[in-house]
Amino acid sequence: MNRKCNRYISFVFLFCLFPLQNMAQTVIEPDAENTNWYIGIQGGVPFGVSTFSSFGADKTRAGYDIGLYAGYRFNPVLSLEAQTAWGKIGQSAQDCCASYWLGNDFNRYEVPVAGINGWSYENLKTDIATQRYGLQLNVNLLGFFARTKESRWSLDISPSLAAIGTKSSIQTITDGNDIRKNQTNWHLGAGGNLQAGYRITHNLNIGVYTGITYLTGDPMDAMPDYLHKNNFIWESGLRLGWTFGRKKTTSKPVTTVFTPKEQVEEAARPSSEPVKREQQENIETAPVGEVQTEVTATEEAADTIILFPSVHFPFNSTVISEAEEKNAQHILEVLETHPDIHVTITGWCDTRGSQNVNARISLQRAEALKAWLVKRGIHSARIRTVGRGSDFKAVNPEAARRADTQEQEKEDNRL
């Protein structure tokens, strides 16, 4: 491969890596309603290198390629997809071979031969129609790390195998006349891509890729095989994908049951800030996160409290885990059902570590839950965040590492 080709590959490689500087800082939690199936379309610019090359002596000839893919994601690291694509590649003689002569018997000669018509290599080019059908395994490197496995970003190393058909046409450069059209030649293609992707919405994602596929068998350009043993396609392009599934937007129905007040206080106990109520004879209760309505004997007045589940965090982490997402989703549904309420999110830590560090981490946990809710449509003005540092009253460290949510009008802050 000549220097011109090396410059192109270096440029595209750096372009793919440029967005990765902020990957570890852009994290979202997975949406429970998503399936693991996805489809997409991709298009790229291929360059071929065999006897002739897309980086020819006269100029660089960029091709085109467009295709479809469909796949299944097994986990944050691995996914497998089937691909099909069609395109065209242009090539011409390389610097070292421009002086050769192609006889009308389609053999290569060092110089023109008397009695044999032919063409100079420097006046020849090949147009190659391609078709590809294959499988690609994607290994997301960011999925190996807890901090980035749920990131909006992905960085894949993707080995692939494909059946590749090439059909070349040899033409003159000066007048574009066809001097030979060849039959489709099939190759086994093996190679791989480096892919960088970004999830734009719940379903939509975009990515860039670059990679090389080596072809077995005869040269793809069907020129006489001499000196150059390369036979590969280098391609870079864009991918636009769609993951099946939708966000859950409906709220759970409110159910009410009459029960003594002591049971209501027991239901509220998972929250770090118990709700203080005046003594009543009876009240209505619902599961945590649903509306509880207080009923007097005369039913002349009604008051409402709303209870929210706590969201817990791993040690020294401010990222909402997949296991805790159901509690965050429950809080989201209640806020969507009651758009008039404002809440305070209070972050807590266990007693390990210094007070300054725990104060910072507890606030970051509250901010993480707020950011999760804001990304899903809750206005930021409805949410206030507080960091309380270490919770010395928690029964164990796991219970201490959390973010509590309370309606602002009803809160009774712990100091």
N, C-alpha and C positions, 0 to 999 in steps of 0.2 A: 504494500500500500504506500502510495507516495505522500509527500509532505502535505499536499493540498487536502487529501483525505484525512490525515491526522489532525489538521487544524479544524476541520468540520466536526470531527468526533469530539475533540476537546471542548469546543464551544457548546455543543449540545449537552455534554455531560455536566458542565458547569451550570448551564441553564436549568437542568433538572434538579440540581442540588441547591440552587439559590433559595427556594422557598423554605428549606428545611430548618432555617435558623430559629424559627419560632414554633416548631412542631411541639416541643415538650410543654409549651405554655398554653396551647389551645386544646383544652380537654372538654369533652362532653360525656355524659353518661348514655349508655345504649337505650334505645326506645323499646319498651317491652312488646309493642305491637308489631315490630319489624319481623319479617321472615328472613331466612338466610339466602333466599334466591335473588339473583340480580341479572339484568340484561344491559346491553349498551351498544354503542356504535363508536368506531374509532377510525381515524384517518391519519395517514402519515406521508412522509416524503422518503421513498426508498432510493438507495444507491447500490448498484451492482458492480462487483469486481470479479472478472474471470479472465479470459484472454484479452478481451476489451474491458474497458472500465468506464464507469460514470464520471470519473475524474480523468477525462481524456486529455490528449495533447492539445486539442483545439479549444475545448471549454468543458465546464462541468455541466452534466445533464441530470437534472433532478427529475425523478419520476413521481408517481402518485399511487396511493393505495387506500382503499376504503373497505371496511368490513364490519361484521357483527360479532358479538360475543354474548354468551349466556353462561352463568356459573352458579356455584353454591359455596357459601362460606361456612366452614366447619367450626371455626373458632377465631379469636382475634388474630391468630398467626397464619392459618392455612385456608386457602380457597382454591378451587379447581374450576376451570372454565373451558368450554369448547369455542373455537373460533373458526370463522370463514372469512376470506377476504379476496378481493380482485384488484389488480393494478397494472401498471406499466412501468418499465425501466428503460432508460436510454443509455447507450454506451458508445464509445469510439476508441480508437487505438491509443495506447499509452505512449509516453514520450520515447521509450526505448524501442518501440516497434513501428513507428510512423513510416519508416523507410521500406518496410517489407512490401511484397507484391502478392496479391491473391489472384491465382489463375482461374480461368473459367472451368477448370477441372476441380476447383475448390481445394487446391493444395497451396501451401505457403511457399513462396520463393524469396530468396534474398534480393534478387533483382528481376526485372522483366525478362521473360524467356521468349526467344524468337519462335514464331508460329503459334504462340498461345496468347489469346486475348486475356485481359485481366484488369485489375484495378489496384491502385496504390492504397495501402492501409490508411494513409492520411486522408483519403477521400471516402472512407467507409464509416458507417455507423450501424448500430443494431438497435431495433426497437423490440423489446421483449414483453409480451403479455404474460401476466402471472396469475395464478389462482392457488389458494392455500386453504387446507382443511386440517385442523389439528387441535391438540389439547395443550393447555398451559397451566402449570402449577404456580401459584403465587404465595410467596413466603414473606409476610409483613414483619420486617425487623423491629418495628416499634411495638409489635404485639408481645415481644419477649419481656418488656419492662412494665411493671405495675403502674408507673407514672404516666406512660404514654399508650398503653394498650387500648384505652377508650378514647384516644385523641381523634379529632376531626381529620388529622393527617394520617397518611399511610406511606410507607417506603418499602416497596416490594422488590425482591429478587425473584425472577420468574423464568425458570427453565421450561422449554417447550419442545414438542415433537410434532411434525406436520408432514402431510403429503403435499408436495408443491409441484404444480405443473407450469412449465415455461414453454412458450412458443415464440421463437425469434424470427425476425425479418431483417435481412441484411440489405442496406440501402446505400446509395451514393449520397454524399453530403451536398454536392454542388447542385444536383437537379432532383434529388429525392426519389429516384427510380428504384424499384425493388429489383435486386439481382438474384435473390433467393428467399423463398418462404419455406420455413421448416415446419414439420409436424410437432405436435405437443410432446414434450419430453418430461417424464415424471421423475422426481427426485424425492429422497427422504431428507427432510430438513430438520436439523437439530441445532438448538441455540438457546438464547434467553434474552430477557429484557431487564432493564432497571426502570422501575416505575415509581413516580411520586404522585400521590392523589390527595384530594381535599374534599371533604363532605360539606357541601354548600347548605343543604336543607336536610330535613328528616329523611328524604328519599334520594335526592339528587346529589351526584358527586362528579367531579371532573379530575382529570389527571394528565400527566405528560409521561412519555415513555421513550426509551431509546434502546436498541438492541441489535444483535447480529445473529443471523441464521446461516449455517453452513449447509451446502447442498452436496449430496452424493452424486456420483455418475458423471456424465459428460458436461462440459462447460455450458452454462445457460445461454450463451450467445451463439453457440453452434459454429464458432470459428475453429480453424485448425488448432489443435492443442499443441502449444510450443512454449517453452520457457516458463510461462506463468501457470502455476498450479492452483491459484486461488479460485474459489467458486463459492462466493457468499454474497448475502444481501444485508446491508446495514440500513436500518430504518428508524426514523424518529417521528413522533406525532402526538396527537391529542386523543384522549378517551373521554366519553360522556356516558355516564352510567345511571341506572335507576334501580334502586333496591325496593322490592315489593313490601307492602305493609303500609299502615297509616297510624297516625296518632290517635290515641283514645281521647275523645273530647266529651263524652257523656259523663254525667255525674251519677254517683250511686243514689238510689232512691232513699229518702228519709223515712225511717220507721221509728215509732215511739212506743214506749212501754212504761206504764206506771210502776214506780219502785221507790222504796224509802231513800231518803237523802244519803244515808250512810253508804249505799251502794254506788251512788254518783261520785262521792268523794273517793271511793276505792277505784272507780274507773279512771278518775283523773290522776291517780297517784303516779303513773309513769312520767308525767311532766314534772320538771324540777321546780315549778312554781305553783303550788296548790291554789285553787280558786276558793276564796272565802265567800260564803253565802249566809244570809240571814236564815234562821231556823224556819222551815216551812213544814206543813203537814205532809204534803205529797208534791213530787215533781215528776215531769216526764224526762226520760233518758233515752239516749241512742248510742250506738257504738262510737268509739273515739273518732273524732273528725266530723261527726254529724251533729245536727242541731239538737240541743236540749232545751225544752220550754218548761218554765216553772208555772204551775197552775194553782191558784188559790181556790178556796171553797166557793167563793162567789163568782170566779172567773172574770173579775172586773179588770185585772191587769195581768200582763204577761211580760216576762223578762227572758232574755236568751243568752246562753253561753255557748261557745264553740270550742271544742277540745281538739287539739292537733297531736299527732304522734311525734315522737322525737326521732331525729335522724342521727345515727351513730357513725363514728369514724374509726378507722384503724389507728394504731399508735403512731404518733408523729405525722399524721396525714390530714390533708384538708380536701381530699377528693371524695366525693360521694360514690360509694361502691355500688355495684350492681344489686347486691342483696338489699341495700337500704333504699334503692330507688323507688320501691313500692310505697314507702312512707312519704317520700318527697312527692310522688304522684298523687297520693291522698291529699296532701296539703294543697297541691295545685288545684285539684278538683273542688275542694271546699272554697278556695278563693275565687274560682271561676263561678261557682254557684252563688256566692255572696259578694258581688263586686263593690259593695259599699263599705266593707270593713277594712281596717288597717291593722297590721300586725307588727309585733316586735320579735325578731329572731335573736336568741341569746346563745352564744357559743360557750362551751365548757371544755376543760381539759382534766386529766387525772392529776394526781399530786406529784408525779415525777417531773423533774426538770426545774429550772429556775422560774421565779414569778414573772420576770420580764418575757421570757420565751413563751410561757403558757398564756400570758395575756395576749401576745401577738397571735399565737395559733388559735386561741379560742375565737378571736375576732375574725380571723380568716375562715374558720369553719362557718360562722354565721354568714359571712360574705359569700361563701361558696354556695350555701343553700339559697341565698337571695339571688345570686347570679343564675342558678338553675331555674328558678321560678321566672325571673325576668326574661330569660331566653325563650320561655314558653308562653309569653304573652301577658304576664302580670306586670302592671306599671310599677316602676321602681319607687315612686312616691308613696306607695301603699306599704312599704316595708322599711322598718328601722332595724339596724343591726347593733348588737352590743356584745362585747367580749368580757366575760367574767373571770377568766383565768382558771385556776384549779377549783374543782368542786370537792371540798373536804367532807361533804355529807353523803356522797354517793356510796352505795353498798359495795361496789367494786370498780376497778379502773375502766372496765368495758362500759359500764353504765355511765361513767363520768364523761367519757369522750363523745360529746353529742352537741346537737343544736336543737334548742327548744323553740317552739313557735306559740305565741299567745296573742289574742286580740288585745289591742292597746287599751281599750276602755275597760277591760276586765283584768288586766295584768296586776300581779302582786309581786314585784321584783324581789329576788333574793339578793342580799348584800353579803 
